[in-house]
Amino acid sequence: MPESPKRQFSVYLPTELIRRVKHASVDADESLSSFVERVLEDHLRRSGATSEERSR
C-alpha cells in the first residue's frame, strides 16, 4: 500500500515528556517522526478508533 503524504503540525508538550519520547525513539532505533507515528497508530488501533475518526 502506498504511503500517505506527510504533513507537519505542532503540539505543545511538557519538556520532560519530550525528553522521554526522544530517548524512546533512540532506544527503538527510529526517527522521532516514525516513532511518534507508530505509537499514535498503535494507540488508536488499541482504543478501537476507526479510520474515519482518525482522518478528522
Secondary structure as UniProt FT lines:
FT   HELIX           15..27
FT   TURN            28..29
FT   HELIX           32..47
FT   HELIX           51..54
//
